[in-house]
Amino acid sequence: MSYNAKNFSVMAYANGFTLWNYSTGDTLATVEGSGYFNETAPFVRTGDMVLANTGVGSTLVPAILSVSSVADNAVTVAAIAPTAA
């Protein structure tokens, strides 16, 4: 599969920050891959977050993704790992 704009929506927006929701049958590794979210470049900003439900229809793997960069229509995201206390 590939990115599907119909499954990408705004959950909240405030002070230049957007929280997005995305649901897909793709694996988390695919969603985190290079270029997966490039189509969103006109809309997302560095620091935005995406609540992602990946593996829908098979093995569901939810994740919180951070938009780490947006440059030249290239969007990079990374899963936010829990930090040690």
Secondary structure, 3 states (H helix, E strand, C coil): CCCCHHHEEEEEEECCEEEEEEECCCCHHHHCCCCCCHHHCCCCCCCCEEEEEECCCCCCEEEEEEEEEEECCEEEEEECCCCCC
